[in-house]
């Protein structure tokens, strides 16, 4: 699916609709869906992570300044899923950044229902999420970000190389996220947005 078709279809949902869907998955789980029930506990934990960031993360003055400087409309497409721990830690920061300027239209796209879109934005050949893709008002791609901050990715790679199992890697990764509080995501977004702004001028 090319970007023209993507935008003509007006795919995705806004962040509030995504949050409402996320909460509904916890409040009204599909008991007949085996995969859904296997993921229920992790989704429940991810919702807690998301809501904690919603409550405690405050954009820095620098992020506010950079976002406020955006003069032309942008579309931010975020590929995600509620079962993804990295998404729970990163998407709320992206959403808070997007909310700082009415010219930014954040659209949330469920990955598993839109693999033809996801496959255009792979990370080293994998369907890693969250993946943020930012477009200008002419639907030209400005930059991509994801699935996690570089520092978190380096930690993940280090732990994996040491032979730790997945639960322990996830534990260490979420400890890092908890200590960082979204600041590394913010820092990387600021740099990408500054570079995009320079390229637009």
Secondary structure, DSSP 8 states (H G I E B T S, - for coil): --HHHHHHTT-SB-HHHHHHHHHHHHHT--TT-HHHHHTHHHHHHHHHHHHHHHHH----HHHHHHHHT--S-EEEEEEE-TT-HHHHHHHHHHHHHHTT-TTEEEEEEESTT-HHHHTTS-BTTB--S-EEEEE-TTS-EEEEEESS-HHHHHHHHHHHHTT--HHHHHHHHHHHHHHHTTHHHHHHHHHHHHHHHHHH-
